[in-house]
Amino acid sequence: MLKLGEKGAIPQRDNQTYAIAPHIPCGVLTPQLLRVLADVAEKYGAKAMKITGATRIAMVGLKEEDIDAVWKDLGMPAGAAVGLCVRSIRACPGTTFCKIGKQDALSIGLKLDQKYHGVELPGKFKMSVSGCNLNCAESWVRDIGLTGYEEGWMLTVGGNVGAKPRIGQELTKGLNDDQALGMVEKIIQYYKATAKRGERFGMLINRIGLDVLKAALL
């Protein structure tokens, strides 16, 4: 039996079948890709197609012997759905499509996804970009969250969901796009150098204190 995450496959409850979650940057896909996903799922007898909280489309109920062929037919690399790394970046439509968006969340989200998706870190790491303070991408509960305001981006750190949820704390605000991307880079490098293995960013902040983090980054 494949181990968790091997070949991008996740064992299912029956201990016989697997799910895969092809990477779809910021949840934006074309009709052509939808057709490919549907055709491959049908060809290999997937039991279900499930839109995930990370804006991927999981293909559920695949046989172990079909996993390699599924990825080949999809023509896509395995997504970083598990493991100690940067997971898929979430982003709302922002000013690209939404009439109440204040900042270009989709553009920033795609840039972050292109640069960081799958990058190995001490713990799993999630980022989200919301174009306004309605926070549709749930930036408050991500290791790094960006929220758009008229005056620029607010950046929050240390949020997570799970058994012990944690609301992110404001690190800085009023950032333009380049400043926001630069701050994300600084945070990730600091986390990579400072965190213990398996330690989420919020746990690191609890250990060292927000003031220490601010002093190091700002």
C-alpha positions in Angstrom: 0.0 0.0 0.0 1.2 3.5 -0.8 2.3 5.7 2.1 0.4 8.9 2.7 1.3 11.4 0.0 3.4 9.0 -2.1 2.8 9.7 -5.8 0.4 12.4 -4.6 -2.1 9.7 -3.4 -4.0 9.8 -0.2 -5.3 6.5 1.3 -9.1 6.4 1.8 -11.3 5.0 4.6 -11.6 1.6 3.0 -7.8 1.1 3.0 -8.0 -0.1 -0.6 -8.5 3.0 -2.7 -6.9 6.4 -3.0 -7.7 10.0 -3.7 -5.5 12.5 -5.6 -5.8 16.3 -5.7 -4.4 17.8 -8.8 -3.0 21.3 -8.2 -5.2 24.1 -9.5 -3.5 27.4 -8.7 -5.9 29.6 -6.7 -8.8 27.4 -8.0 -8.7 29.0 -11.5 -9.2 26.5 -14.3 -10.3 26.3 -17.9 -13.2 24.4 -19.4 -10.6 22.3 -21.2 -9.0 21.2 -17.9 -12.5 20.4 -16.5 -13.1 18.1 -19.4 -9.7 16.4 -18.9 -10.5 15.8 -15.2 -13.9 14.4 -16.0 -12.6 12.1 -18.8 -9.8 10.7 -16.6 -12.1 10.2 -13.6 -14.5 8.4 -15.8 -11.8 6.3 -17.5 -10.4 5.0 -14.2 -13.7 4.6 -12.4 -13.3 7.3 -9.7 -16.0 7.0 -7.1 -16.4 10.8 -6.7 -15.1 14.2 -7.6 -14.8 16.6 -4.6 -14.0 20.3 -4.6 -11.7 20.7 -1.6 -11.3 23.5 0.9 -8.0 24.3 -0.8 -9.7 24.9 -4.2 -8.5 21.7 -5.7 -10.7 19.0 -7.3 -10.0 15.7 -5.6 -10.5 12.5 -7.6 -11.6 9.9 -5.0 -11.8 6.1 -5.0 -8.9 5.3 -7.4 -7.1 1.9 -7.5 -3.4 1.8 -6.5 -2.3 0.3 -9.8 -4.0 3.1 -11.7 -2.3 6.1 -9.9 0.7 6.5 -12.3 -1.5 6.2 -15.4 -4.0 8.8 -14.0 -1.2 11.4 -13.5 0.1 10.6 -16.9 -3.3 11.1 -18.6 -3.9 14.3 -16.6 -0.5 15.6 -17.8 -0.1 17.3 -14.4 2.5 17.0 -11.6 1.2 15.7 -8.2 0.0 18.6 -6.1 1.5 19.2 -2.6 -1.7 18.1 -0.8 0.2 16.7 2.2 3.6 17.0 3.9 5.7 19.6 5.5 5.5 22.2 2.8 3.6 25.2 1.4 0.2 24.0 0.4 -2.1 25.5 -2.3 -2.6 29.2 -1.9 -6.2 30.3 -1.6 -7.3 33.6 -3.2 -10.7 35.3 -3.7 -11.6 37.0 -7.1 -10.4 40.4 -5.7 -10.5 43.3 -8.1 -10.2 40.9 -11.1 -13.9 40.0 -10.9 -15.5 41.2 -7.6 -17.1 44.6 -7.5 -16.3 45.1 -3.8 -12.7 44.0 -4.0 -10.2 46.5 -2.8 -6.9 44.8 -3.9 -5.9 42.4 -6.6 -6.1 39.2 -4.6 -6.0 36.8 -7.6 -2.8 38.3 -9.1 -1.0 38.2 -5.7 -2.3 34.7 -5.0 -1.1 33.3 -8.3 2.4 34.9 -7.8 2.6 33.3 -4.3 1.5 30.0 -5.7 4.0 30.0 -8.5 6.9 30.8 -6.2 6.1 28.8 -3.1 3.7 25.9 -3.7 5.4 22.7 -2.6 8.4 24.4 -1.0 9.6 22.3 1.9 9.4 23.9 5.3 9.7 22.8 9.0 5.9 22.4 9.1 2.9 22.6 6.8 2.3 26.1 5.8 -0.8 27.8 4.4 -1.4 31.2 2.8 -4.5 33.0 1.8 -5.3 36.3 0.0 -8.5 38.1 0.4 -9.3 41.2 -1.7 -11.3 43.0 1.0 -12.2 42.7 4.7 -15.1 40.3 4.1 -12.2 37.8 4.0 -13.8 35.2 1.7 -10.5 33.4 1.4 -10.3 33.1 5.2 -7.0 34.8 5.5 -7.4 35.2 9.3 -6.9 31.4 9.8 -3.7 30.9 7.7 -0.1 30.9 8.6 0.2 34.0 6.4 -2.9 36.0 5.5 -3.2 39.0 3.3 -6.4 41.2 3.4 -7.0 44.1 1.0 -8.0 47.6 2.1 -8.2 50.8 0.2 -4.8 51.8 1.7 -3.1 48.5 0.9 -2.6 45.0 2.3 -2.9 44.0 5.9 -0.7 41.0 6.7 -1.6 38.6 9.5 0.5 35.7 10.8 0.1 32.5 12.7 -3.5 31.6 12.0 -4.7 28.0 11.5 -7.8 25.8 11.6 -7.8 22.3 13.0 -8.3 20.8 16.4 -6.7 23.8 18.0 -7.7 26.8 15.8 -5.8 30.0 16.1 -6.7 33.5 14.7 -3.9 35.2 13.0 -2.3 38.3 14.5 -1.7 41.5 12.6 1.9 42.0 11.7 1.8 45.1 9.5 -0.6 46.9 7.1 -0.7 49.5 4.4 1.6 47.4 2.1 1.6 47.8 -1.6 1.9 44.6 -3.8 5.7 44.6 -3.9 6.0 45.2 -0.1 3.5 42.4 0.6 5.4 39.9 -1.5 8.7 41.0 0.0 7.3 40.6 3.5 6.0 37.1 2.7 9.5 36.2 1.6 11.1 37.5 4.8 8.5 35.6 6.9 9.1 32.3 5.1 12.8 32.6 5.4 12.5 33.4 9.1 10.2 30.5 9.7 12.5 28.1 7.8 15.5 29.2 9.9 13.7 29.3 13.3 10.9 26.8 13.6 11.3 23.3 15.0 10.3 20.3 12.8 6.5 20.0 12.8 6.0 23.4 14.5 3.3 25.5 12.8 3.9 29.2 12.5 1.4 30.0 15.2 3.1 27.6 17.6 6.4 29.4 16.8 4.8 32.7 17.6 3.5 31.4 20.9 7.0 30.2 21.8 8.9 33.3 20.9 6.3 36.0 21.2 4.9 38.4 18.5 7.2 41.2 19.6 10.3 39.2 18.9 8.9 38.3 15.4 8.1 41.9 14.7 11.6 43.0 15.8 13.2 40.4 13.5 11.0 41.2 10.5 10.1 44.9 10.7 
